[in-house]
Amino acid sequence: MPVNREELVNLFEIREDPLRCSHNALILTSWYDTVMITVRIVLYEFSSHVSMEITSMMILPESSTGNGFGSLALKKLLAWAKRSEIVQIKAIEVLTPNENFWIQNGFIRAGNTSNDFYLAQPS
């Protein structure tokens, strides 16, 4: 079940992950004035469904963290994921200082040793 990447191109600047850890790894960039938000995702496309992992998120300049820019970019990504019928979304290997960000954006702790978070209900 392939996802609609054309719409994703309209929402973010997109490039393939140069490390090529996965053929479906994408680096998405969104700008809000002078603030840059970069999100790395990996899409897993199966015959019956698609799932997505958010492997990293970065905001530059760092002084802009905590001002809602990450949430804006994440909401845009999650809205696209819903329209694309992505059934499972998780943030993987979340660092302890970033846990509240994911919880405030509707994710719940998976309870595993790698500290993953799942979107409670894709919305």
Biopython code that builds the backbone (N, CA, C, O; Angstrom):
import numpy as np
from Bio.PDB.StructureBuilder import StructureBuilder

atoms = [
    (1, "MET", "N", (0.849, -1.178, 0.000)),
    (1, "MET", "CA", (0.000, 0.000, 0.000)),
    (1, "MET", "C", (0.893, 1.239, 0.000)),
    (1, "MET", "O", (1.321, 1.679, 1.067)),
    (2, "PRO", "N", (1.182, 1.805, -1.152)),
    (2, "PRO", "CA", (2.073, 2.963, -1.216)),
    (2, "PRO", "C", (1.405, 4.234, -0.692)),
    (2, "PRO", "O", (0.189, 4.397, -0.793)),
    (3, "VAL", "N", (2.213, 5.125, -0.133)),
    (3, "VAL", "CA", (1.693, 6.395, 0.387)),
    (3, "VAL", "C", (1.853, 7.482, -0.663)),
    (3, "VAL", "O", (2.655, 7.363, -1.589)),
    (4, "ASN", "N", (1.077, 8.538, -0.500)),
    (4, "ASN", "CA", (1.107, 9.664, -1.416)),
    (4, "ASN", "C", (2.234, 10.617, -1.015)),
    (4, "ASN", "O", (2.069, 11.443, -0.117)),
    (5, "ARG", "N", (3.361, 10.495, -1.677)),
    (5, "ARG", "CA", (4.495, 11.365, -1.355)),
    (5, "ARG", "C", (4.371, 12.733, -2.004)),
    (5, "ARG", "O", (5.035, 13.679, -1.580)),
    (6, "GLU", "N", (3.525, 12.852, -3.034)),
    (6, "GLU", "CA", (3.353, 14.156, -3.697)),
    (6, "GLU", "C", (2.864, 15.205, -2.706)),
    (6, "GLU", "O", (3.352, 16.335, -2.702)),
    (7, "GLU", "N", (1.910, 14.837, -1.875)),
    (7, "GLU", "CA", (1.397, 15.782, -0.886)),
    (7, "GLU", "C", (2.483, 16.124, 0.133)),
    (7, "GLU", "O", (2.575, 17.267, 0.580)),
    (8, "LEU", "N", (3.292, 15.155, 0.497)),
    (8, "LEU", "CA", (4.379, 15.390, 1.444)),
    (8, "LEU", "C", (5.366, 16.419, 0.887)),
    (8, "LEU", "O", (5.899, 17.241, 1.632)),
    (9, "VAL", "N", (5.603, 16.369, -0.412)),
    (9, "VAL", "CA", (6.497, 17.334, -1.071)),
    (9, "VAL", "C", (5.937, 18.750, -0.964)),
    (9, "VAL", "O", (6.697, 19.715, -0.894)),
    (10, "ASN", "N", (4.619, 18.876, -0.952)),
    (10, "ASN", "CA", (3.998, 20.197, -0.825)),
    (10, "ASN", "C", (4.070, 20.736, 0.596)),
    (10, "ASN", "O", (3.894, 21.936, 0.805)),
    (11, "LEU", "N", (4.325, 19.874, 1.578)),
    (11, "LEU", "CA", (4.354, 20.285, 2.974)),
    (11, "LEU", "C", (5.757, 20.532, 3.522)),
    (11, "LEU", "O", (5.950, 21.363, 4.409)),
    (12, "PHE", "N", (6.731, 19.803, 2.985)),
    (12, "PHE", "CA", (8.098, 19.850, 3.491)),
    (12, "PHE", "C", (9.086, 19.862, 2.336)),
    (12, "PHE", "O", (8.772, 19.425, 1.229)),
    (13, "GLU", "N", (10.282, 20.366, 2.606)),
    (13, "GLU", "CA", (11.400, 20.095, 1.708)),
    (13, "GLU", "C", (11.820, 18.662, 2.039)),
    (13, "GLU", "O", (11.976, 18.315, 3.210)),
    (14, "ILE", "N", (12.002, 17.831, 1.013)),
    (14, "ILE", "CA", (12.281, 16.416, 1.256)),
    (14, "ILE", "C", (13.566, 16.012, 0.558)),
    (14, "ILE", "O", (13.840, 16.412, -0.573)),
    (15, "ARG", "N", (14.343, 15.208, 1.266)),
    (15, "ARG", "CA", (15.482, 14.569, 0.622)),
    (15, "ARG", "C", (15.631, 13.163, 1.181)),
    (15, "ARG", "O", (15.259, 12.881, 2.320)),
    (16, "GLU", "N", (16.179, 12.300, 0.357)),
    (16, "GLU", "CA", (16.457, 10.940, 0.807)),
    (16, "GLU", "C", (17.564, 11.013, 1.850)),
    (16, "GLU", "O", (18.434, 11.880, 1.774)),
    (17, "ASP", "N", (17.537, 10.117, 2.811)),
    (17, "ASP", "CA", (18.588, 10.064, 3.823)),
    (17, "ASP", "C", (19.897, 9.655, 3.157)),
    (17, "ASP", "O", (19.974, 8.567, 2.586)),
    (18, "PRO", "N", (20.930, 10.500, 3.217)),
    (18, "PRO", "CA", (22.190, 10.165, 2.542)),
    (18, "PRO", "C", (22.888, 8.948, 3.148)),
    (18, "PRO", "O", (23.733, 8.335, 2.496)),
    (19, "LEU", "N", (22.545, 8.589, 4.393)),
    (19, "LEU", "CA", (23.159, 7.411, 5.011)),
    (19, "LEU", "C", (22.581, 6.111, 4.462)),
    (19, "LEU", "O", (23.171, 5.041, 4.606)),
    (20, "ARG", "N", (21.421, 6.227, 3.832)),
    (20, "ARG", "CA", (20.751, 5.087, 3.198)),
    (20, "ARG", "C", (20.636, 3.869, 4.106)),
    (20, "ARG", "O", (20.850, 2.733, 3.682)),
    (21, "CYS", "N", (20.297, 4.129, 5.351)),
    (21, "CYS", "CA", (20.058, 3.020, 6.286)),
    (21, "CYS", "C", (18.799, 2.263, 5.888)),
    (21, "CYS", "O", (18.646, 1.083, 6.205)),
    (22, "SER", "N", (17.920, 2.933, 5.209)),
    (22, "SER", "CA", (16.677, 2.334, 4.743)),
    (22, "SER", "C", (16.287, 3.045, 3.454)),
    (22, "SER", "O", (16.464, 4.257, 3.330)),
    (23, "HIS", "N", (15.758, 2.295, 2.497)),
    (23, "HIS", "CA", (15.376, 2.937, 1.235)),
    (23, "HIS", "C", (14.171, 3.847, 1.381)),
    (23, "HIS", "O", (13.883, 4.637, 0.481)),
    (24, "ASN", "N", (13.465, 3.752, 2.493)),
    (24, "ASN", "CA", (12.316, 4.613, 2.732)),
    (24, "ASN", "C", (12.583, 5.632, 3.835)),
    (24, "ASN", "O", (11.649, 6.098, 4.487)),
    (25, "ALA", "N", (13.847, 5.980, 4.047)),
    (25, "ALA", "CA", (14.194, 6.995, 5.048)),
    (25, "ALA", "C", (14.226, 8.358, 4.371)),
    (25, "ALA", "O", (14.901, 8.552, 3.360)),
    (26, "LEU", "N", (13.490, 9.289, 4.942)),
    (26, "LEU", "CA", (13.393, 10.636, 4.380)),
    (26, "LEU", "C", (13.735, 11.671, 5.429)),
    (26, "LEU", "O", (13.440, 11.495, 6.612)),
    (27, "ILE", "N", (14.352, 12.741, 4.994)),
    (27, "ILE", "CA", (14.610, 13.882, 5.863)),
    (27, "ILE", "C", (13.698, 15.015, 5.395)),
    (27, "ILE", "O", (13.778, 15.466, 4.253)),
    (28, "LEU", "N", (12.839, 15.459, 6.296)),
    (28, "LEU", "CA", (11.851, 16.490, 5.998)),
    (28, "LEU", "C", (12.273, 17.782, 6.691)),
    (28, "LEU", "O", (12.654, 17.767, 7.861)),
    (29, "THR", "N", (12.206, 18.885, 5.976)),
    (29, "THR", "CA", (12.561, 20.177, 6.555)),
    (29, "THR", "C", (11.397, 21.142, 6.389)),
    (29, "THR", "O", (10.784, 21.232, 5.325)),
    (30, "SER", "N", (11.113, 21.853, 7.457)),
    (30, "SER", "CA", (10.052, 22.848, 7.452)),
    (30, "SER", "C", (10.622, 24.138, 8.036)),
    (30, "SER", "O", (11.408, 24.100, 8.982)),
    (31, "TRP", "N", (10.233, 25.262, 7.479)),
    (31, "TRP", "CA", (10.721, 26.560, 7.937)),
    (31, "TRP", "C", (9.574, 27.389, 8.485)),
    (31, "TRP", "O", (8.490, 27.434, 7.904)),
    (32, "TYR", "N", (9.823, 28.043, 9.606)),
    (32, "TYR", "CA", (8.917, 29.029, 10.171)),
    (32, "TYR", "C", (9.762, 30.273, 10.404)),
    (32, "TYR", "O", (10.465, 30.372, 11.409)),
    (33, "ASP", "N", (9.692, 31.220, 9.477)),
    (33, "ASP", "CA", (10.524, 32.421, 9.500)),
    (33, "ASP", "C", (11.987, 31.973, 9.475)),
    (33, "ASP", "O", (12.416, 31.384, 8.483)),
    (34, "THR", "N", (12.752, 32.226, 10.508)),
    (34, "THR", "CA", (14.172, 31.845, 10.515)),
    (34, "THR", "C", (14.434, 30.554, 11.278)),
    (34, "THR", "O", (15.588, 30.196, 11.516)),
    (35, "VAL", "N", (13.377, 29.856, 11.661)),
    (35, "VAL", "CA", (13.511, 28.623, 12.432)),
    (35, "VAL", "C", (13.372, 27.429, 11.493)),
    (35, "VAL", "O", (12.416, 27.338, 10.722)),
    (36, "MET", "N", (14.337, 26.518, 11.569)),
    (36, "MET", "CA", (14.325, 25.324, 10.726)),
    (36, "MET", "C", (14.041, 24.095, 11.599)),
    (36, "MET", "O", (14.696, 23.879, 12.619)),
    (37, "ILE", "N", (13.061, 23.301, 11.184)),
    (37, "ILE", "CA", (12.738, 22.051, 11.859)),
    (37, "ILE", "C", (13.026, 20.921, 10.881)),
    (37, "ILE", "O", (12.509, 20.898, 9.764)),
    (38, "THR", "N", (13.855, 19.989, 11.320)),
    (38, "THR", "CA", (14.200, 18.835, 10.490)),
    (38, "THR", "C", (13.707, 17.580, 11.187)),
    (38, "THR", "O", (13.974, 17.368, 12.370)),
    (39, "VAL", "N", (12.989, 16.753, 10.448)),
    (39, "VAL", "CA", (12.444, 15.504, 10.982)),
    (39, "VAL", "C", (12.894, 14.375, 10.064)),
    (39, "VAL", "O", (12.743, 14.461, 8.846)),
    (40, "ARG", "N", (13.446, 13.319, 10.651)),
    (40, "ARG", "CA", (13.820, 12.130, 9.869)),
    (40, "ARG", "C", (12.777, 11.066, 10.140)),
    (40, "ARG", "O", (12.490, 10.733, 11.290)),
    (41, "ILE", "N", (12.213, 10.536, 9.061)),
    (41, "ILE", "CA", (11.205, 9.472, 9.187)),
    (41, "ILE", "C", (11.633, 8.266, 8.356)),
    (41, "ILE", "O", (12.406, 8.375, 7.404)),
    (42, "VAL", "N", (11.105, 7.127, 8.751)),
    (42, "VAL", "CA", (11.262, 5.910, 7.965)),
    (42, "VAL", "C", (9.863, 5.351, 7.753)),
    (42, "VAL", "O", (9.112, 5.149, 8.707)),
    (43, "LEU", "N", (9.520, 5.104, 6.491)),
    (43, "LEU", "CA", (8.231, 4.525, 6.143)),
    (43, "LEU", "C", (8.403, 3.038, 5.861)),
    (43, "LEU", "O", (9.304, 2.628, 5.130)),
    (44, "TYR", "N", (7.530, 2.249, 6.452)),
    (44, "TYR", "CA", (7.520, 0.809, 6.209)),
    (44, "TYR", "C", (6.232, 0.493, 5.468)),
    (44, "TYR", "O", (5.141, 0.559, 6.035)),
    (45, "GLU", "N", (6.373, 0.148, 4.190)),
    (45, "GLU", "CA", (5.211, -0.099, 3.347)),
    (45, "GLU", "C", (5.020, -1.600, 3.185)),
    (45, "GLU", "O", (5.844, -2.289, 2.584)),
    (46, "PHE", "N", (3.907, -2.089, 3.736)),
    (46, "PHE", "CA", (3.530, -3.495, 3.634)),
    (46, "PHE", "C", (2.376, -3.609, 2.653)),
    (46, "PHE", "O", (1.810, -2.594, 2.247)),
    (47, "SER", "N", (2.026, -4.796, 2.275)),
    (47, "SER", "CA", (0.929, -4.962, 1.315)),
    (47, "SER", "C", (-0.401, -4.496, 1.887)),
    (47, "SER", "O", (-1.269, -4.051, 1.136)),
    (48, "SER", "N", (-0.581, -4.587, 3.198)),
    (48, "SER", "CA", (-1.862, -4.242, 3.797)),
    (48, "SER", "C", (-1.875, -2.896, 4.523)),
    (48, "SER", "O", (-2.949, -2.349, 4.774)),
    (49, "HIS", "N", (-0.703, -2.350, 4.867)),
    (49, "HIS", "CA", (-0.681, -1.096, 5.621)),
    (49, "HIS", "C", (0.708, -0.453, 5.567)),
    (49, "HIS", "O", (1.677, -1.038, 5.083)),
    (50, "VAL", "N", (0.757, 0.769, 6.085)),
    (50, "VAL", "CA", (2.011, 1.514, 6.158)),
    (50, "VAL", "C", (2.200, 1.961, 7.606)),
    (50, "VAL", "O", (1.247, 2.392, 8.255)),
    (51, "SER", "N", (3.419, 1.859, 8.105)),
    (51, "SER", "CA", (3.739, 2.402, 9.420)),
    (51, "SER", "C", (4.898, 3.393, 9.261)),
    (51, "SER", "O", (5.615, 3.384, 8.260)),
    (52, "MET", "N", (5.058, 4.239, 10.271)),
    (52, "MET", "CA", (6.080, 5.279, 10.194)),
    (52, "MET", "C", (6.807, 5.384, 11.522)),
    (52, "MET", "O", (6.192, 5.355, 12.588)),
    (53, "GLU", "N", (8.131, 5.507, 11.444)),
    (53, "GLU", "CA", (8.956, 5.794, 12.608)),
    (53, "GLU", "C", (9.537, 7.193, 12.451)),
    (53, "GLU", "O", (10.042, 7.556, 11.388)),
    (54, "ILE", "N", (9.460, 7.959, 13.510)),
    (54, "ILE", "CA", (10.135, 9.247, 13.567)),
    (54, "ILE", "C", (11.416, 8.977, 14.337)),
    (54, "ILE", "O", (11.386, 8.675, 15.530)),
    (55, "THR", "N", (12.543, 9.091, 13.643)),
    (55, "THR", "CA", (13.805, 8.709, 14.263)),
    (55, "THR", "C", (14.556, 9.885, 14.869)),
    (55, "THR", "O", (15.377, 9.701, 15.768)),
    (56, "SER", "N", (14.284, 11.085, 14.388)),
    (56, "SER", "CA", (14.912, 12.257, 14.995)),
    (56, "SER", "C", (14.162, 13.515, 14.605)),
    (56, "SER", "O", (13.461, 13.565, 13.594)),
    (57, "MET", "N", (14.331, 14.523, 15.434)),
    (57, "MET", "CA", (13.749, 15.838, 15.176)),
    (57, "MET", "C", (14.721, 16.865, 15.736)),
    (57, "MET", "O", (15.214, 16.724, 16.855)),
    (58, "MET", "N", (14.991, 17.897, 14.949)),
    (58, "MET", "CA", (15.946, 18.916, 15.367)),
    (58, "MET", "C", (15.389, 20.300, 15.017)),
    (58, "MET", "O", (14.786, 20.494, 13.962)),
    (59, "ILE", "N", (15.602, 21.241, 15.914)),
    (59, "ILE", "CA", (15.178, 22.615, 15.698)),
    (59, "ILE", "C", (16.407, 23.517, 15.783)),
    (59, "ILE", "O", (17.181, 23.450, 16.737)),
    (60, "LEU", "N", (16.567, 24.361, 14.765)),
    (60, "LEU", "CA", (17.661, 25.333, 14.749)),
    (60, "LEU", "C", (17.104, 26.719, 14.479)),
    (60, "LEU", "O", (16.232, 26.853, 13.620)),
    (61, "PRO", "N", (17.552, 27.736, 15.153)),
    (61, "PRO", "CA", (18.554, 27.669, 16.200)),
    (61, "PRO", "C", (17.991, 26.995, 17.453)),
    (61, "PRO", "O", (16.784, 27.021, 17.691)),
    (62, "GLU", "N", (18.870, 26.395, 18.244)),
    (62, "GLU", "CA", (18.448, 25.683, 19.451)),
    (62, "GLU", "C", (17.676, 26.570, 20.400)),
    (62, "GLU", "O", (16.830, 26.083, 21.150)),
    (63, "SER", "N", (17.945, 27.850, 20.383)),
    (63, "SER", "CA", (17.245, 28.786, 21.275)),
    (63, "SER", "C", (15.750, 28.864, 20.958)),
    (63, "SER", "O", (14.983, 29.421, 21.742)),
    (64, "SER", "N", (15.329, 28.308, 19.812)),
    (64, "SER", "CA", (13.918, 28.320, 19.425)),
    (64, "SER", "C", (13.143, 27.127, 19.963)),
    (64, "SER", "O", (11.925, 27.060, 19.800)),
    (65, "THR", "N", (13.831, 26.181, 20.604)),
    (65, "THR", "CA", (13.110, 25.045, 21.176)),
    (65, "THR", "C", (12.210, 25.522, 22.303)),
    (65, "THR", "O", (12.520, 26.492, 22.995)),
    (66, "GLY", "N", (11.103, 24.835, 22.475)),
    (66, "GLY", "CA", (10.159, 25.203, 23.527)),
    (66, "GLY", "C", (9.189, 26.294, 23.134)),
    (66, "GLY", "O", (8.418, 26.768, 23.969)),
    (67, "ASN", "N", (9.213, 26.703, 21.868)),
    (67, "ASN", "CA", (8.316, 27.762, 21.394)),
    (67, "ASN", "C", (7.202, 27.264, 20.481)),
    (67, "ASN", "O", (6.488, 28.069, 19.882)),
    (68, "GLY", "N", (7.048, 25.949, 20.368)),
    (68, "GLY", "CA", (5.938, 25.381, 19.597)),
    (68, "GLY", "C", (6.244, 25.059, 18.148)),
    (68, "GLY", "O", (5.378, 24.538, 17.446)),
    (69, "PHE", "N", (7.444, 25.351, 17.678)),
    (69, "PHE", "CA", (7.765, 25.087, 16.275)),
    (69, "PHE", "C", (7.802, 23.586, 15.963)),
    (69, "PHE", "O", (7.347, 23.157, 14.903)),
    (70, "GLY", "N", (8.343, 22.800, 16.885)),
    (70, "GLY", "CA", (8.372, 21.349, 16.693)),
    (70, "GLY", "C", (6.970, 20.773, 16.635)),
    (70, "GLY", "O", (6.690, 19.890, 15.825)),
    (71, "SER", "N", (6.092, 21.267, 17.486)),
    (71, "SER", "CA", (4.697, 20.803, 17.480)),
    (71, "SER", "C", (3.997, 21.161, 16.178)),
    (71, "SER", "O", (3.213, 20.367, 15.659)),
    (72, "LEU", "N", (4.272, 22.348, 15.645)),
    (72, "LEU", "CA", (3.675, 22.742, 14.362)),
    (72, "LEU", "C", (4.101, 21.791, 13.250)),
    (72, "LEU", "O", (3.267, 21.329, 12.472)),
    (73, "ALA", "N", (5.393, 21.498, 13.172)),
    (73, "ALA", "CA", (5.888, 20.589, 12.138)),
    (73, "ALA", "C", (5.328, 19.187, 12.345)),
    (73, "ALA", "O", (4.946, 18.522, 11.382)),
    (74, "LEU", "N", (5.278, 18.733, 13.599)),
    (74, "LEU", "CA", (4.750, 17.396, 13.882)),
    (74, "LEU", "C", (3.273, 17.300, 13.525)),
    (74, "LEU", "O", (2.843, 16.292, 12.964)),
    (75, "LYS", "N", (2.496, 18.318, 13.834)),
    (75, "LYS", "CA", (1.062, 18.304, 13.486)),
    (75, "LYS", "C", (0.867, 18.232, 11.982)),
    (75, "LYS", "O", (-0.029, 17.538, 11.502)),
    (76, "LYS", "N", (1.697, 18.942, 11.239)),
    (76, "LYS", "CA", (1.625, 18.893, 9.776)),
    (76, "LYS", "C", (1.939, 17.476, 9.287)),
    (76, "LYS", "O", (1.258, 16.956, 8.403)),
    (77, "LEU", "N", (2.967, 16.856, 9.861)),
    (77, "LEU", "CA", (3.342, 15.493, 9.486)),
    (77, "LEU", "C", (2.254, 14.489, 9.868)),
    (77, "LEU", "O", (1.934, 13.597, 9.083)),
    (78, "LEU", "N", (1.691, 14.626, 11.056)),
    (78, "LEU", "CA", (0.652, 13.689, 11.504)),
    (78, "LEU", "C", (-0.634, 13.833, 10.696)),
    (78, "LEU", "O", (-1.326, 12.842, 10.460)),
    (79, "ALA", "N", (-0.964, 15.046, 10.269)),
    (79, "ALA", "CA", (-2.140, 15.246, 9.413)),
    (79, "ALA", "C", (-1.937, 14.540, 8.077)),
    (79, "ALA", "O", (-2.855, 13.905, 7.559)),
    (80, "TRP", "N", (-0.729, 14.654, 7.520)),
    (80, "TRP", "CA", (-0.426, 13.943, 6.278)),
    (80, "TRP", "C", (-0.511, 12.437, 6.502)),
    (80, "TRP", "O", (-1.057, 11.718, 5.665)),
    (81, "ALA", "N", (0.021, 11.953, 7.621)),
    (81, "ALA", "CA", (0.004, 10.520, 7.917)),
    (81, "ALA", "C", (-1.428, 10.004, 8.007)),
    (81, "ALA", "O", (-1.726, 8.905, 7.540)),
    (82, "LYS", "N", (-2.305, 10.790, 8.602)),
    (82, "LYS", "CA", (-3.709, 10.375, 8.705)),
    (82, "LYS", "C", (-4.338, 10.291, 7.320)),
    (82, "LYS", "O", (-5.020, 9.317, 7.004)),
    (83, "ARG", "N", (-4.112, 11.305, 6.499)),
    (83, "ARG", "CA", (-4.676, 11.278, 5.141)),
    (83, "ARG", "C", (-4.088, 10.133, 4.319)),
    (83, "ARG", "O", (-4.737, 9.622, 3.406)),
    (84, "SER", "N", (-2.865, 9.733, 4.644)),
    (84, "SER", "CA", (-2.198, 8.640, 3.934)),
    (84, "SER", "C", (-2.531, 7.275, 4.531)),
    (84, "SER", "O", (-2.022, 6.251, 4.076)),
    (85, "GLU", "N", (-3.386, 7.266, 5.549)),
    (85, "GLU", "CA", (-3.835, 6.044, 6.211)),
    (85, "GLU", "C", (-2.679, 5.234, 6.800)),
    (85, "GLU", "O", (-2.678, 4.004, 6.750)),
    (86, "ILE", "N", (-1.707, 5.937, 7.353)),
    (86, "ILE", "CA", (-0.613, 5.271, 8.054)),
    (86, "ILE", "C", (-1.159, 4.798, 9.397)),
    (86, "ILE", "O", (-1.675, 5.599, 10.176)),
    (87, "VAL", "N", (-1.048, 3.503, 9.667)),
    (87, "VAL", "CA", (-1.759, 2.911, 10.801)),
    (87, "VAL", "C", (-0.975, 2.908, 12.103)),
    (87, "VAL", "O", (-1.571, 2.827, 13.177)),
    (88, "GLN", "N", (0.334, 2.993, 12.032)),
    (88, "GLN", "CA", (1.122, 2.988, 13.259)),
    (88, "GLN", "C", (2.225, 4.031, 13.138)),
    (88, "GLN", "O", (2.972, 4.060, 12.160)),
    (89, "ILE", "N", (2.311, 4.888, 14.156)),
    (89, "ILE", "CA", (3.316, 5.948, 14.154)),
    (89, "ILE", "C", (4.036, 5.896, 15.491)),
    (89, "ILE", "O", (3.408, 5.888, 16.550)),
    (90, "LYS", "N", (5.370, 5.861, 15.427)),
    (90, "LYS", "CA", (6.112, 5.881, 16.679)),
    (90, "LYS", "C", (7.341, 6.761, 16.559)),
    (90, "LYS", "O", (7.920, 6.923, 15.484)),
    (91, "ALA", "N", (7.718, 7.318, 17.691)),
    (91, "ALA", "CA", (8.971, 8.059, 17.830)),
    (91, "ALA", "C", (9.921, 7.106, 18.536)),
    (91, "ALA", "O", (9.598, 6.583, 19.603)),
    (92, "ILE", "N", (11.085, 6.876, 17.954)),
    (92, "ILE", "CA", (11.966, 5.856, 18.523)),
    (92, "ILE", "C", (13.161, 6.480, 19.235)),
    (92, "ILE", "O", (13.657, 7.544, 18.866)),
    (93, "GLU", "N", (13.600, 5.769, 20.273)),
    (93, "GLU", "CA", (14.772, 6.144, 21.065)),
    (93, "GLU", "C", (14.710, 7.594, 21.533)),
    (93, "GLU", "O", (15.649, 8.365, 21.336)),
    (94, "VAL", "N", (13.599, 7.948, 22.150)),
    (94, "VAL", "CA", (13.382, 9.308, 22.637)),
    (94, "VAL", "C", (14.290, 9.575, 23.837)),
    (94, "VAL", "O", (14.329, 8.793, 24.788)),
    (95, "LEU", "N", (15.007, 10.678, 23.778)),
    (95, "LEU", "CA", (15.866, 11.074, 24.892)),
    (95, "LEU", "C", (15.013, 11.598, 26.045)),
    (95, "LEU", "O", (13.980, 12.229, 25.824)),
    (96, "THR", "N", (15.447, 11.334, 27.264)),
    (96, "THR", "CA", (14.686, 11.721, 28.456)),
    (96, "THR", "C", (14.268, 13.191, 28.452)),
    (96, "THR", "O", (13.117, 13.472, 28.787)),
    (97, "PRO", "N", (15.128, 14.145, 28.094)),
    (97, "PRO", "CA", (14.693, 15.552, 28.115)),
    (97, "PRO", "C", (13.581, 15.867, 27.101)),
    (97, "PRO", "O", (12.924, 16.902, 27.209)),
    (98, "ASN", "N", (13.372, 14.989, 26.130)),
    (98, "ASN", "CA", (12.365, 15.235, 25.083)),
    (98, "ASN", "C", (11.056, 14.487, 25.312)),
    (98, "ASN", "O", (10.130, 14.624, 24.513)),
    (99, "GLU", "N", (10.958, 13.711, 26.365)),
    (99, "GLU", "CA", (9.765, 12.892, 26.588)),
    (99, "GLU", "C", (8.486, 13.715, 26.676)),
    (99, "GLU", "O", (7.469, 13.335, 26.096)),
    (100, "ASN", "N", (8.521, 14.840, 27.395)),
    (100, "ASN", "CA", (7.312, 15.655, 27.549)),
    (100, "ASN", "C", (6.804, 16.190, 26.217)),
    (100, "ASN", "O", (5.595, 16.313, 26.022)),
    (101, "PHE", "N", (7.710, 16.508, 25.301)),
    (101, "PHE", "CA", (7.287, 16.959, 23.977)),
    (101, "PHE", "C", (6.387, 15.919, 23.331)),
    (101, "PHE", "O", (5.318, 16.254, 22.820)),
    (102, "TRP", "N", (6.807, 14.663, 23.349)),
    (102, "TRP", "CA", (6.029, 13.603, 22.702)),
    (102, "TRP", "C", (4.721, 13.349, 23.430)),
    (102, "TRP", "O", (3.689, 13.135, 22.794)),
    (103, "ILE", "N", (4.752, 13.369, 24.762)),
    (103, "ILE", "CA", (3.523, 13.169, 25.541)),
    (103, "ILE", "C", (2.535, 14.289, 25.259)),
    (103, "ILE", "O", (1.346, 14.028, 25.074)),
    (104, "GLN", "N", (3.006, 15.539, 25.222)),
    (104, "GLN", "CA", (2.119, 16.677, 24.953)),
    (104, "GLN", "C", (1.523, 16.628, 23.552)),
    (104, "GLN", "O", (0.498, 17.260, 23.291)),
    (105, "ASN", "N", (2.153, 15.887, 22.654)),
    (105, "ASN", "CA", (1.652, 15.777, 21.284)),
    (105, "ASN", "C", (0.925, 14.461, 21.025)),
    (105, "ASN", "O", (0.796, 14.042, 19.875)),
    (106, "GLY", "N", (0.448, 13.803, 22.088)),
    (106, "GLY", "CA", (-0.442, 12.656, 21.941)),
    (106, "GLY", "C", (0.226, 11.299, 21.885)),
    (106, "GLY", "O", (-0.429, 10.310, 21.558)),
    (107, "PHE", "N", (1.507, 11.221, 22.195)),
    (107, "PHE", "CA", (2.209, 9.936, 22.177)),
    (107, "PHE", "C", (2.239, 9.349, 23.586)),
    (107, "PHE", "O", (2.185, 10.072, 24.581)),
    (108, "ILE", "N", (2.325, 8.032, 23.641)),
    (108, "ILE", "CA", (2.431, 7.337, 24.921)),
    (108, "ILE", "C", (3.676, 6.460, 24.914)),
    (108, "ILE", "O", (4.104, 5.954, 23.877)),
    (109, "ARG", "N", (4.228, 6.304, 26.078)),
    (109, "ARG", "CA", (5.447, 5.514, 26.241)),
    (109, "ARG", "C", (5.164, 4.047, 25.919)),
    (109, "ARG", "O", (4.169, 3.484, 26.377)),
    (110, "ALA", "N", (6.047, 3.434, 25.128)),
    (110, "ALA", "CA", (5.891, 2.025, 24.775)),
    (110, "ALA", "C", (6.308, 1.113, 25.923)),
    (110, "ALA", "O", (5.872, -0.036, 25.997)),
    (111, "GLY", "N", (7.153, 1.624, 26.817)),
    (111, "GLY", "CA", (7.592, 0.816, 27.946)),
    (111, "GLY", "C", (8.706, -0.156, 27.602)),
    (111, "GLY", "O", (8.905, -1.145, 28.308)),
    (112, "ASN", "N", (9.431, 0.110, 26.533)),
    (112, "ASN", "CA", (10.532, -0.773, 26.155)),
    (112, "ASN", "C", (11.867, -0.134, 26.526)),
    (112, "ASN", "O", (11.924, 1.037, 26.902)),
    (113, "THR", "N", (12.922, -0.907, 26.418)),
    (113, "THR", "CA", (14.241, -0.416, 26.835)),
    (113, "THR", "C", (14.792, 0.671, 25.923)),
    (113, "THR", "O", (15.665, 1.432, 26.342)),
    (114, "SER", "N", (14.309, 0.765, 24.696)),
    (114, "SER", "CA", (14.815, 1.798, 23.788)),
    (114, "SER", "C", (14.043, 3.114, 23.911)),
    (114, "SER", "O", (14.322, 4.068, 23.185)),
    (115, "ASN", "N", (13.069, 3.166, 24.831)),
    (115, "ASN", "CA", (12.305, 4.379, 25.121)),
    (115, "ASN", "C", (11.561, 4.918, 23.902)),
    (115, "ASN", "O", (11.662, 6.098, 23.566)),
    (116, "ASP", "N", (10.812, 4.027, 23.246)),
    (116, "ASP", "CA", (9.980, 4.421, 22.120)),
    (116, "ASP", "C", (8.644, 4.956, 22.620)),
    (116, "ASP", "O", (8.195, 4.624, 23.717)),
    (117, "PHE", "N", (8.011, 5.800, 21.786)),
    (117, "PHE", "CA", (6.687, 6.340, 22.082)),
    (117, "PHE", "C", (5.795, 6.081, 20.871)),
    (117, "PHE", "O", (6.233, 6.249, 19.733)),
    (118, "TYR", "N", (4.556, 5.677, 21.106)),
    (118, "TYR", "CA", (3.572, 5.443, 20.048)),
    (118, "TYR", "C", (2.516, 6.533, 20.078)),
    (118, "TYR", "O", (2.153, 7.036, 21.141)),
    (119, "LEU", "N", (2.031, 6.887, 18.906)),
    (119, "LEU", "CA", (0.896, 7.809, 18.850)),
    (119, "LEU", "C", (-0.303, 7.055, 19.380)),
    (119, "LEU", "O", (-0.642, 5.982, 18.880)),
    (120, "ALA", "N", (-0.953, 7.619, 20.402)),
    (120, "ALA", "CA", (-2.054, 6.927, 21.081)),
    (120, "ALA", "C", (-3.147, 6.540, 20.097)),
    (120, "ALA", "O", (-3.531, 5.372, 20.032)),
    (121, "GLN", "N", (-3.643, 7.478, 19.346)),
    (121, "GLN", "CA", (-4.630, 7.223, 18.304)),
    (121, "GLN", "C", (-4.320, 8.195, 17.193)),
    (121, "GLN", "O", (-4.428, 9.405, 17.391)),
    (122, "PRO", "N", (-3.936, 7.702, 16.024)),
    (122, "PRO", "CA", (-3.663, 8.644, 14.929)),
    (122, "PRO", "C", (-4.832, 9.595, 14.753)),
    (122, "PRO", "O", (-5.968, 9.167, 14.546)),
    (123, "SER", "N", (-4.549, 10.880, 14.835)),
    (123, "SER", "CA", (-5.621, 11.879, 14.675)),
    (123, "SER", "C", (-5.165, 13.036, 13.847)),
    (123, "SER", "O", (-5.934, 13.967, 13.611)),
]
sb = StructureBuilder()
sb.init_structure("model")
sb.init_model(0)
sb.init_chain("A")
sb.init_seg("    ")
for serial, (resi, resn, name, xyz) in enumerate(atoms, 1):
    if name == "N":
        sb.init_residue(resn, " ", resi, " ")
    sb.init_atom(name, np.array(xyz, "f"), 0.0, 1.0, " ", f" {name:<3s}", serial, name[0])
structure = sb.get_structure()
